[in-house]
């Protein structure tokens, strides 16, 4: 007995409905992956912004302490974070943020030991914290 045309057509190819179902499943998975990546990037951005604000406030507090007391105050980078003569403890870098900062920022009577540029990066976003050389003014810029 020979197969009929209808049974041959069913065995040799896929129907339009089957193709649409497969495309819908692939689109669903792509959407889920895209949303999770977006949420991760937003999380890194928030974490980096929070950490940058802490670092800026510690730098400003150190500068103000050196102005009022007349003593030296410094914020020093460490492998796993940074230390400050004001808070005496180690503040850890967030794990998803990379830093480029190798020299301590030292204030003497309000003036820093030169200009400093501290770079924080996470995901596709970068923040630069700048300490101006003579005034000691601390600013933060998103790049």
DSSP file (Angstrom, degrees, kcal/mol; ACC not computed):
  #  RESIDUE AA STRUCTURE BP1 BP2  ACC     N-H-->O    O-->H-N    N-H-->O    O-->H-N    TCO  KAPPA ALPHA  PHI   PSI    X-CA   Y-CA   Z-CA
    1    1 A X              0   0    0      0, 0.0     2,-0.3     0, 0.0     0, 0.0   0.000 360.0 360.0 360.0 130.0    0.0    0.0    0.0
    2    2 A X        -     0   0    0      1,-0.1     2,-0.1     0, 0.0     0, 0.0  -0.640 360.0-108.1 -90.0 144.3    1.4    3.4   -1.0
    3    3 A X        -     0   0    0     -2,-0.3     2,-0.1     1,-0.1    -1,-0.1  -0.402  35.7-120.3 -69.6 149.0    1.2    6.4    1.2
    4    4 A X     >  -     0   0    0      1,-0.1     4,-1.9    -2,-0.1     5,-0.2  -0.349  24.1-105.1 -82.1 167.2   -1.3    9.1    0.2
    5    5 A X  H  > S+     0   0    0      1,-0.2     4,-2.2     2,-0.2     5,-0.2   0.862 118.7  55.4 -60.4 -37.7   -0.4   12.7   -0.6
    6    6 A X  H  > S+     0   0    0      1,-0.2     4,-1.6     2,-0.2    -1,-0.2   0.900 109.1  45.4 -65.0 -42.6   -1.8   13.9    2.7
    7    7 A X  H  > S+     0   0    0      2,-0.2     4,-1.6     1,-0.2    -1,-0.2   0.856 112.5  51.8 -72.9 -33.3    0.4   11.6    4.8
    8    8 A X  H  X S+     0   0    0     -4,-1.9     4,-2.0     2,-0.2    -2,-0.2   0.917 108.2  51.0 -65.5 -43.0    3.5   12.4    2.8
    9    9 A X  H  X S+     0   0    0     -4,-2.2     4,-1.2     1,-0.2    -1,-0.2   0.890 110.2  49.9 -61.8 -39.2    3.0   16.1    3.2
   10   10 A X  H  < S+     0   0    0     -4,-1.6    -1,-0.2     1,-0.2    -2,-0.2   0.851 113.5  45.4 -69.7 -35.1    2.6   15.7    7.0
   11   11 A X  H  < S+     0   0    0     -4,-1.6    -1,-0.2     1,-0.2    -2,-0.2   0.798 112.4  49.7 -78.6 -30.1    5.8   13.6    7.3
   12   12 A X  H  < S+     0   0    0     -4,-2.0     2,-0.2    -5,-0.1    -2,-0.2   0.742 114.4  13.2 -87.0 -24.3    8.1   15.8    5.1
   13   13 A X  S  < S-     0   0    0     -4,-1.2     2,-0.3    -5,-0.2     0, 0.0  -0.749  70.9-100.0-142.2-176.1    7.6   19.3    6.5
   14   14 A X        -     0   0    0     -2,-0.2     2,-0.1     1,-0.0    -3,-0.0  -0.820  34.4-120.5-110.6 152.3    6.2   21.5    9.3
   15   15 A X     >  -     0   0    0     -2,-0.3     4,-2.0     1,-0.1     5,-0.2  -0.453  25.6-110.9 -86.3 165.2    3.0   23.4    9.2
   16   16 A X  H  > S+     0   0    0      1,-0.2     4,-2.3     2,-0.2     5,-0.2   0.870 118.3  55.5 -62.1 -37.7    2.8   27.1    9.6
   17   17 A X  H  > S+     0   0    0      2,-0.2     4,-2.2     1,-0.2    -1,-0.2   0.922 107.0  49.3 -62.5 -45.5    1.2   26.7   13.0
   18   18 A X  H  > S+     0   0    0      1,-0.2     4,-2.1     2,-0.2    -1,-0.2   0.909 111.3  49.9 -61.7 -42.2    4.1   24.6   14.3
   19   19 A X  H  X S+     0   0    0     -4,-2.0     4,-2.2     1,-0.2    -1,-0.2   0.901 110.5  49.5 -62.8 -42.3    6.6   27.2   13.0
   20   20 A X  H  X S+     0   0    0     -4,-2.3     4,-2.3     2,-0.2    -1,-0.2   0.869 109.0  52.6 -66.1 -37.2    4.7   30.1   14.7
   21   21 A X  H  X S+     0   0    0     -4,-2.2     4,-2.1     2,-0.2    -2,-0.2   0.927 109.9  47.9 -64.6 -44.5    4.6   28.2   18.0
   22   22 A X  H  X S+     0   0    0     -4,-2.1     4,-2.3     1,-0.2    -2,-0.2   0.919 112.4  49.2 -62.3 -43.7    8.4   27.7   17.9
   23   23 A X  H  X S+     0   0    0     -4,-2.2     4,-2.4     1,-0.2    -1,-0.2   0.877 109.7  52.4 -63.4 -37.7    8.9   31.4   17.0
   24   24 A X  H  X S+     0   0    0     -4,-2.3     4,-2.1     2,-0.2    -1,-0.2   0.903 110.0  48.3 -65.1 -41.1    6.6   32.4   19.9
   25   25 A X  H  X S+     0   0    0     -4,-2.1     4,-2.2     2,-0.2    -2,-0.2   0.921 112.3  48.4 -65.4 -44.1    8.6   30.3   22.4
   26   26 A X  H  X S+     0   0    0     -4,-2.3     4,-2.3     1,-0.2    -2,-0.2   0.910 111.7  50.0 -62.5 -42.1   11.9   31.7   21.2
   27   27 A X  H  X S+     0   0    0     -4,-2.4     4,-2.2     2,-0.2    -1,-0.2   0.887 108.8  52.7 -63.7 -39.1   10.6   35.2   21.4
   28   28 A X  H  X S+     0   0    0     -4,-2.1     4,-2.1     2,-0.2    -2,-0.2   0.934 110.9  46.0 -62.3 -47.2    9.3   34.6   25.0
   29   29 A X  H  X S+     0   0    0     -4,-2.2     4,-2.4     1,-0.2    -2,-0.2   0.896 111.7  51.8 -63.6 -40.5   12.8   33.3   26.1
   30   30 A X  H  X S+     0   0    0     -4,-2.3     4,-2.4     1,-0.2    -1,-0.2   0.894 109.6  50.5 -63.2 -39.5   14.5   36.3   24.4
   31   31 A X  H  X S+     0   0    0     -4,-2.2     4,-2.2     2,-0.2    -1,-0.2   0.899 110.1  49.1 -64.8 -41.2   12.2   38.7   26.2
   32   32 A X  H  X S+     0   0    0     -4,-2.1     4,-2.1     2,-0.2    -2,-0.2   0.926 112.8  47.2 -64.6 -45.1   12.9   37.1   29.6
   33   33 A X  H  X S+     0   0    0     -4,-2.4     4,-2.1     1,-0.2    -2,-0.2   0.914 111.7  51.3 -62.8 -43.3   16.7   37.2   29.0
   34   34 A X  H  X S+     0   0    0     -4,-2.4     4,-2.0     1,-0.2    -2,-0.2   0.905 110.4  48.5 -61.8 -42.5   16.5   40.8   27.9
   35   35 A X  H  X S+     0   0    0     -4,-2.2     4,-2.4     1,-0.2    -1,-0.2   0.900 110.7  50.0 -65.7 -41.0   14.5   41.9   30.9
   36   36 A X  H  X S+     0   0    0     -4,-2.1     4,-1.9     1,-0.2    -1,-0.2   0.876 110.5  50.0 -67.8 -35.2   16.8   40.1   33.4
   37   37 A X  H  X S+     0   0    0     -4,-2.1     4,-2.2     2,-0.2    -1,-0.2   0.904 110.7  50.1 -67.4 -39.7   19.9   41.8   31.8
   38   38 A X  H  X S+     0   0    0     -4,-2.0     4,-2.3     2,-0.2    -2,-0.2   0.913 109.9  49.9 -63.4 -44.1   18.2   45.2   32.0
   39   39 A X  H  X S+     0   0    0     -4,-2.4     4,-2.2     1,-0.2    -1,-0.2   0.885 109.7  52.0 -62.7 -38.1   17.4   44.7   35.6
   40   40 A X  H  X S+     0   0    0     -4,-1.9     4,-2.1     2,-0.2    -2,-0.2   0.910 109.4  48.9 -64.6 -42.3   21.0   43.6   36.3
   41   41 A X  H  X S+     0   0    0     -4,-2.2     4,-2.3     2,-0.2    -2,-0.2   0.889 111.0  50.0 -65.1 -39.1   22.3   46.8   34.6
   42   42 A X  H  X S+     0   0    0     -4,-2.3     4,-2.4     2,-0.2    -1,-0.2   0.901 109.4  52.3 -65.3 -40.0   20.0   49.0   36.6
   43   43 A X  H  X S+     0   0    0     -4,-2.2     4,-2.4     2,-0.2    -2,-0.2   0.906 109.8  48.1 -61.4 -42.8   21.1   47.2   39.8
   44   44 A X  H  X S+     0   0    0     -4,-2.1     4,-2.7     2,-0.2     5,-0.2   0.914 111.1  51.4 -63.5 -43.0   24.8   47.9   39.0
   45   45 A X  H  X S+     0   0    0     -4,-2.3     4,-2.4     2,-0.2    -2,-0.2   0.920 112.2  45.3 -61.5 -44.5   24.0   51.6   38.2
   46   46 A X  H  X S+     0   0    0     -4,-2.4     4,-2.4     2,-0.2    -1,-0.2   0.914 113.9  49.4 -65.5 -43.1   22.2   52.1   41.6
   47   47 A X  H  X S+     0   0    0     -4,-2.4     4,-2.2     1,-0.2    -2,-0.2   0.903 112.9  47.2 -62.5 -42.5   24.9   50.3   43.5
   48   48 A X  H  X S+     0   0    0     -4,-2.7     4,-2.7     2,-0.2    -2,-0.2   0.907 111.8  50.0 -67.0 -42.0   27.7   52.3   41.8
   49   49 A X  H  X S+     0   0    0     -4,-2.4     4,-2.2    -5,-0.2    -2,-0.2   0.918 111.6  48.5 -62.6 -44.0   25.8   55.6   42.4
   50   50 A X  H  X S+     0   0    0     -4,-2.4     4,-1.9     2,-0.2    -2,-0.2   0.922 113.6  46.6 -62.1 -45.1   25.3   54.8   46.1
   51   51 A X  H  X S+     0   0    0     -4,-2.2     4,-2.5     1,-0.2    -2,-0.2   0.903 110.7  52.6 -65.8 -40.5   28.9   53.9   46.6
   52   52 A X  H  X S+     0   0    0     -4,-2.7     4,-2.7     1,-0.2    -1,-0.2   0.893 107.9  51.7 -62.6 -39.2   30.1   57.0   44.7
   53   53 A X  H  X S+     0   0    0     -4,-2.2     4,-2.4     2,-0.2    -1,-0.2   0.899 110.1  49.2 -64.9 -39.5   27.9   59.2   47.0
   54   54 A X  H  X S+     0   0    0     -4,-1.9     4,-2.2     2,-0.2    -2,-0.2   0.931 112.7  47.3 -62.3 -45.4   29.5   57.5   50.1
   55   55 A X  H  X S+     0   0    0     -4,-2.5     4,-2.4     2,-0.2    -2,-0.2   0.913 112.3  49.1 -64.2 -43.6   33.0   58.0   48.7
   56   56 A X  H  X S+     0   0    0     -4,-2.7     4,-2.6     1,-0.2     5,-0.2   0.925 111.4  49.5 -62.3 -44.1   32.3   61.7   47.9
   57   57 A X  H  X S+     0   0    0     -4,-2.4     4,-2.5     1,-0.2    -1,-0.2   0.877 111.0  49.9 -65.9 -35.2   30.8   62.3   51.3
   58   58 A X  H  X S+     0   0    0     -4,-2.2     4,-2.1     2,-0.2    -1,-0.2   0.898 111.5  48.8 -67.4 -39.3   33.9   60.7   53.0
   59   59 A X  H  X S+     0   0    0     -4,-2.4     4,-2.3     2,-0.2    -2,-0.2   0.918 113.7  46.1 -64.9 -42.5   36.2   62.8   50.9
   60   60 A X  H  X S+     0   0    0     -4,-2.6     4,-2.7     2,-0.2     5,-0.2   0.913 112.6  50.3 -66.4 -42.4   34.3   66.0   51.7
   61   61 A X  H  X S+     0   0    0     -4,-2.5     4,-2.3    -5,-0.2    -1,-0.2   0.884 110.9  49.8 -62.8 -38.1   34.2   65.1   55.4
   62   62 A X  H  X S+     0   0    0     -4,-2.1     4,-2.0     2,-0.2    -2,-0.2   0.914 111.4  48.4 -66.4 -43.3   38.0   64.5   55.4
   63   63 A X  H  X S+     0   0    0     -4,-2.3     4,-1.7     1,-0.2    -2,-0.2   0.935 113.3  47.3 -62.3 -45.5   38.6   67.8   53.7
   64   64 A X  H  X S+     0   0    0     -4,-2.7     4,-2.5     1,-0.2     5,-0.2   0.877 110.1  53.0 -64.8 -37.5   36.4   69.7   56.2
   65   65 A X  H  X S+     0   0    0     -4,-2.3     4,-2.5     1,-0.2     6,-0.5   0.880 108.3  50.3 -65.0 -36.9   38.0   67.9   59.1
   66   66 A X  H  X S+     0   0    0     -4,-2.0     4,-1.3     2,-0.2    43,-0.3   0.835 111.4  49.5 -71.0 -30.4   41.5   69.0   57.9
   67   67 A X  H  < S+     0   0    0     -4,-1.7    -2,-0.2    42,-0.2    -1,-0.2   0.937 116.8  39.6 -70.9 -46.5   40.3   72.6   57.6
   68   68 A X  H  < S+     0   0    0     -4,-2.5    -2,-0.2     1,-0.2    -3,-0.2   0.877 127.2  32.0 -74.3 -37.5   38.7   72.7   61.1
   69   69 A X  H  < S-     0   0    0     -4,-2.5    -3,-0.2    -5,-0.2    -1,-0.2   0.715  93.2-134.9 -93.0 -21.0   41.4   70.8   63.0
   70   70 A X     <  +     0   0    0     -4,-1.3     2,-0.2    -5,-0.4    -4,-0.2   0.547  66.4 120.1  76.9   6.2   44.4   71.8   60.9
   71   71 A X  S    S-     0   0    0     -6,-0.5    38,-0.6    37,-0.1    -1,-0.3  -0.566  71.9 -91.8-101.8 166.8   45.6   68.2   60.9
   72   72 A X  E     -A  108   0A   0     -2,-0.2     2,-0.4    36,-0.2    36,-0.2  -0.556  40.5-177.7 -78.3 138.8   46.2   65.8   58.0
   73   73 A X  E     -A  107   0A   0     34,-2.1    34,-3.5    -2,-0.3     2,-0.3  -0.998   4.9-174.6-135.5 138.3   43.3   63.6   56.9
   74   74 A X  E     -A  106   0A   0     -2,-0.4    11,-2.2    32,-0.2     2,-0.5  -0.963  24.8-152.4-139.0 155.1   43.4   60.9   54.2
   75   75 A X  E     -AB 105  84A   0     30,-2.5    30,-2.7    -2,-0.3     2,-0.4  -0.989  27.9-165.3-122.0 116.7   41.3   58.5   52.2
   76   76 A X  E     - B   0  83A   0      7,-2.6     7,-2.5    -2,-0.5     2,-0.2  -0.873  16.2-128.1-113.7 133.5   43.4   55.5   51.1
   77   77 A X  E     - B   0  82A   0     -2,-0.4     2,-0.3     5,-0.2     5,-0.3  -0.496  27.9-174.4 -72.8 146.9   42.6   52.9   48.5
   78   78 A X        -     0   0    0      3,-3.3     3,-0.3    -2,-0.2    -1,-0.0  -0.839  39.3-101.3-130.9 171.2   42.9   49.2   49.5
   79   79 A X  S    S+     0   0    0     -2,-0.3    -1,-0.1     1,-0.2     3,-0.0   0.918 121.7  27.2 -62.1 -43.5   42.6   46.0   47.6
   80   80 A X  S    S-     0   0    0     12,-0.1    13,-2.0    -3,-0.0     2,-0.3   0.359 136.2 -41.9-104.4   7.4   39.1   45.3   48.8
   81   81 A X  E    S- C   0  92A   0     -3,-0.3    -3,-3.3    11,-0.3     2,-0.3  -0.917  71.1 -73.6 171.8-143.1   37.9   48.8   49.5
   82   82 A X  E     -BC  77  91A   0      9,-2.1     9,-2.8    -2,-0.3     2,-0.3  -0.989  26.6-146.7-147.4 156.8   39.1   52.1   51.1
   83   83 A X  E     -BC  76  90A   0     -7,-2.5    -7,-2.6    -2,-0.3     2,-0.3  -0.870   8.0-160.6-121.5 156.7   39.9   53.5   54.5
   84   84 A X  E  >  -B   75   0A   0      5,-0.6     4,-1.8    -2,-0.3    -9,-0.2  -0.988  25.8-133.0-135.5 144.6   39.5   56.9   55.9
   85   85 A X  T  4 S+     0   0    0    -11,-2.2   -10,-0.1    -2,-0.3    -1,-0.1   0.665 107.5  57.2 -70.2 -13.3   41.2   58.5   58.9
   86   86 A X  T  4 S+     0   0    0    -12,-0.3    -1,-0.2     1,-0.1   -11,-0.1   0.942 117.9  25.4 -80.6 -51.2   37.7   59.8   59.8
   87   87 A X  T  4 S-     0   0    0      2,-0.1    -2,-0.2     1,-0.1    -1,-0.1   0.560  86.4-150.6 -95.7  -6.8   35.7   56.6   60.0
   88   88 A X     <  +     0   0    0     -4,-1.8     2,-0.2     1,-0.1    -3,-0.1   0.458  60.9  98.7  57.7   3.6   38.7   54.3   60.8
   89   89 A X  S    S-     0   0    0     -5,-0.1    -5,-0.6    -7,-0.0     2,-0.5  -0.728  78.5-102.7-118.4 169.0   37.1   51.3   59.1
   90   90 A X  E     -C   83   0A   0     -2,-0.2     2,-0.6    -7,-0.1    -7,-0.2  -0.785  25.3-157.8 -90.3 125.7   37.3   49.6   55.7
   91   91 A X  E     -C   82   0A   0     -9,-2.8    -9,-2.1    -2,-0.5     2,-0.2  -0.928  22.6-133.9-100.9 121.5   34.5   50.3   53.3
   92   92 A X  E     -C   81   0A   0     -2,-0.6   -11,-0.3   -11,-0.2     2,-0.2  -0.477  11.9-116.4 -81.4 143.4   34.4   47.5   50.8
   93   93 A X        -     0   0    0    -13,-2.0     2,-0.1    -2,-0.2    -1,-0.1  -0.523  39.4-105.0 -67.6 139.9   34.1   48.0   47.0
   94   94 A X    >   -     0   0    0     -2,-0.2     3,-1.7     1,-0.1    -1,-0.1  -0.467  30.9-121.3 -63.0 143.3   30.8   46.5   45.7
   95   95 A X  T 3  S+     0   0    0      1,-0.3    -1,-0.1    -2,-0.1    -2,-0.1   0.761 107.6  50.7 -64.4 -27.2   31.6   43.3   43.9
   96   96 A X  T 3  S+     0   0    0     26,-0.0     2,-0.5     2,-0.0    27,-0.3   0.330  96.0  86.1 -94.3   9.4   30.3   44.3   40.5
   97   97 A X    <   -     0   0    0     -3,-1.7     2,-0.3    25,-0.1    25,-0.2  -0.925  62.0-153.5-116.3 132.6   32.1   47.6   40.3
   98   98 A X  E     -E  121   0B   0     23,-3.3    23,-2.7    -2,-0.5     2,-0.4  -0.779  14.1-159.2 -98.8 146.7   35.7   48.1   39.1
   99   99 A X  E     -E  120   0B   0     -2,-0.3     2,-0.5    21,-0.2    21,-0.2  -0.940  17.7-160.4-127.2 149.0   37.8   51.0   40.3
  100  100 A X  E     +E  119   0B   0     19,-2.2    19,-1.7    -2,-0.4     2,-0.3  -0.890  47.8 119.4-125.7  99.4   40.9   52.8   39.1
  101  101 A X        +     0   0    0     -2,-0.5    17,-0.1    17,-0.2    -2,-0.1  -0.826  18.6 158.2-162.6 114.8   42.4   54.6   42.0
  102  102 A X        +     0   0    0     -2,-0.3     2,-0.4     1,-0.1    -1,-0.1   0.616  55.1  66.8-121.9 -15.7   45.9   53.9   43.3
  103  103 A X  S    S-     0   0    0    -27,-0.1    -1,-0.1     1,-0.0     2,-0.1  -0.885  79.7-114.4-112.0 140.3   47.1   56.9   45.3
  104  104 A X        -     0   0    0     -2,-0.4     2,-0.7   -28,-0.1   -28,-0.2  -0.383  23.0-128.5 -67.4 148.3   45.7   58.1   48.7
  105  105 A X  E     -A   75   0A   0    -30,-2.7   -30,-2.5     7,-0.1     2,-0.5  -0.890  31.7-173.8 -97.1 114.7   43.9   61.4   48.8
  106  106 A X  E     -A   74   0A   0     -2,-0.7     7,-1.3   -32,-0.2     2,-0.5  -0.940   9.6-159.0-116.3 130.0   45.5   63.4   51.6
  107  107 A X  E     -AD  73 112A   0    -34,-3.5   -34,-2.1    -2,-0.5     2,-0.5  -0.908   6.6-173.9-108.4 132.2   44.2   66.8   52.8
  108  108 A X  E >  S-AD  72 111A   0      3,-2.9     3,-1.8    -2,-0.5   -36,-0.2  -0.974  80.4 -21.5-124.2 115.1   46.4   69.2   54.8
  109  109 A X  T 3  S-     0   0    0    -38,-0.6   -42,-0.2    -2,-0.5    -1,-0.1   0.865 129.4 -50.8  52.0  40.3   44.5   72.2   56.1
  110  110 A X  T 3  S+     0   0    0      1,-0.2     2,-0.4   -48,-0.2    -1,-0.3   0.123 116.7 107.8  91.6 -21.1   41.9   71.7   53.4
  111  111 A X  E <   -D  108   0A   0     -3,-1.8    -3,-2.9   -45,-0.1    -1,-0.2  -0.748  63.1-132.7 -94.6 137.7   44.3   71.4   50.4
  112  112 A X  E     -D  107   0A   0     -2,-0.4     2,-1.7    20,-0.4    -5,-0.2  -0.358  26.2-104.1 -82.5 165.9   44.8   68.0   48.8
  113  113 A X  S    S-     0   0    0     -7,-1.3     2,-0.1     1,-0.1    -1,-0.1  -0.420  88.9 -49.8 -83.2  60.2   48.2   66.4   47.9
  114  114 A X  S    S-     0   0    0     -2,-1.7     2,-0.2    19,-0.6    -1,-0.1  -0.347  88.6 -46.2  99.2 176.8   47.6   67.2   44.2
  115  115 A X        -     0   0    0     -2,-0.1     2,-0.4    -3,-0.1    17,-0.2  -0.579  55.3-162.0 -84.8 148.3   44.7   66.5   41.9
  116  116 A X  E     - F   0 131B   0     15,-2.3    15,-2.6    -2,-0.2     2,-0.4  -0.971  14.2-166.6-133.4 146.6   43.0   63.2   41.9
  117  117 A X  E     - F   0 130B   0     -2,-0.4     2,-0.5    13,-0.2    13,-0.2  -0.967   8.8-169.0-132.9 116.4   40.7   61.4   39.5
  118  118 A X  E     - F   0 129B   0     11,-3.2    11,-3.0    -2,-0.4     2,-0.5  -0.923   8.1-157.4-109.5 125.4   38.9   58.3   40.8
  119  119 A X  E     -EF 100 128B   0    -19,-1.7   -19,-2.2    -2,-0.5     2,-0.4  -0.897   9.8-175.4-110.1 125.7   37.1   56.1   38.2
  120  120 A X  E     +EF  99 127B   0      7,-3.0     7,-3.0    -2,-0.5     2,-0.4  -0.969   9.5 179.7-115.1 133.1   34.3   53.7   39.0
  121  121 A X  E     +EF  98 126B   0    -23,-2.7   -23,-3.3    -2,-0.4     2,-0.3  -0.997  11.8 164.4-138.4 142.2   32.9   51.5   36.3
  122  122 A X  E >   - F   0 125B   0      3,-2.3     3,-1.9    -2,-0.4     2,-0.3  -0.929  66.1 -29.6-154.1 126.8   30.1   48.9   36.3
  123  123 A X  T 3  S-     0   0    0    -27,-0.3   -82,-0.0    -2,-0.3   -83,-0.0  -0.500 124.5 -29.1  65.0-127.8   28.4   47.5   33.2
  124  124 A X  T 3  S+     0   0    0     -2,-0.3     2,-0.3    -3,-0.1    -1,-0.3   0.261 120.3  91.5-103.1  10.9   28.4   50.1   30.5
  125  125 A X  E <   -F  122   0B   0     -3,-1.9    -3,-2.3   -84,-0.1     2,-0.4  -0.833  52.2-168.6-112.5 145.2   28.4   53.1   32.9
  126  126 A X  E     -F  121   0B   0     -2,-0.3    17,-3.1    -5,-0.2     2,-0.4  -0.981   4.6-164.5-130.4 144.3   31.3   55.0   34.4
  127  127 A X  E     -FG 120 142B   0     -7,-3.0    -7,-3.0    -2,-0.4     2,-0.5  -0.988   7.0-158.2-123.7 137.5   31.5   57.6   37.2
  128  128 A X  E     -FG 119 141B   0     13,-3.1    13,-2.8    -2,-0.4     2,-0.5  -0.967   0.9-162.2-116.8 129.1   34.4   59.9   37.7
  129  129 A X  E     -FG 118 140B   0    -11,-3.0   -11,-3.2    -2,-0.5     2,-0.4  -0.951  14.7-163.7-108.6 125.4   35.1   61.5   41.1
  130  130 A X  E     -FG 117 139B   0      9,-2.7     9,-2.3    -2,-0.5     2,-0.6  -0.913  15.5-164.6-116.0 134.4   37.5   64.4   40.8
  131  131 A X  E     -FG 116 138B   0    -15,-2.6   -15,-2.3    -2,-0.4     7,-0.2  -0.972  28.1-131.2-113.3 114.8   39.4   66.2   43.6
  132  132 A X     >  -     0   0    0      5,-2.5     4,-1.1    -2,-0.6   -20,-0.4  -0.368  15.3-123.8 -70.2 145.7   40.7   69.5   42.4
  133  133 A X  T  4 S+     0   0    0      1,-0.2   -19,-0.6     2,-0.1   -21,-0.3   0.839  96.5  18.7 -63.8 -40.3   44.4   70.2   43.0
  134  134 A X  T  4 S+     0   0    0    -23,-0.1    -1,-0.2   -21,-0.1    -2,-0.0   0.842 129.5  39.4-103.1 -39.4   44.4   73.5   45.0
  135  135 A X  T  4 S-     0   0    0    -24,-0.1    -2,-0.1     2,-0.1     3,-0.1   0.776  89.2-137.2 -83.8 -25.9   40.8   73.9   46.3
  136  136 A X     <  +     0   0    0     -4,-1.1    -3,-0.1     1,-0.3   -73,-0.1   0.571  42.9 164.0  78.6   8.2   40.2   70.3   47.2
  137  137 A X        -     0   0    0     -6,-0.1    -5,-2.5     1,-0.1     2,-0.5  -0.379  27.5-146.2 -63.3 135.4   36.7   70.6   45.8
  138  138 A X  E     +G  131   0B   0     -7,-0.2     2,-0.3    -3,-0.1    -7,-0.2  -0.900  23.5 170.5-108.6 129.7   35.2   67.2   45.2
  139  139 A X  E     -G  130   0B   0     -9,-2.3    -9,-2.7    -2,-0.5     2,-0.4  -0.941  21.9-144.2-137.4 160.1   32.8   66.6   42.3
  140  140 A X  E     -G  129   0B   0     -2,-0.3     2,-0.4   -11,-0.2   -11,-0.2  -0.984  15.1-174.9-128.4 134.7   31.2   63.6   40.6
  141  141 A X  E     -G  128   0B   0    -13,-2.8   -13,-3.1    -2,-0.4     2,-0.4  -0.994  17.4-140.6-132.6 134.3   30.6   63.2   36.9
  142  142 A X  E      G  127   0B   0     -2,-0.4   -15,-0.2   -15,-0.2   -17,-0.0  -0.757 360.0 360.0 -90.0 139.5   28.7   60.4   35.0
  143  143 A X              0   0    0    -17,-3.1   -16,-0.2    -2,-0.4    -1,-0.1   0.345 360.0 360.0-121.7 360.0   30.2   59.3   31.7
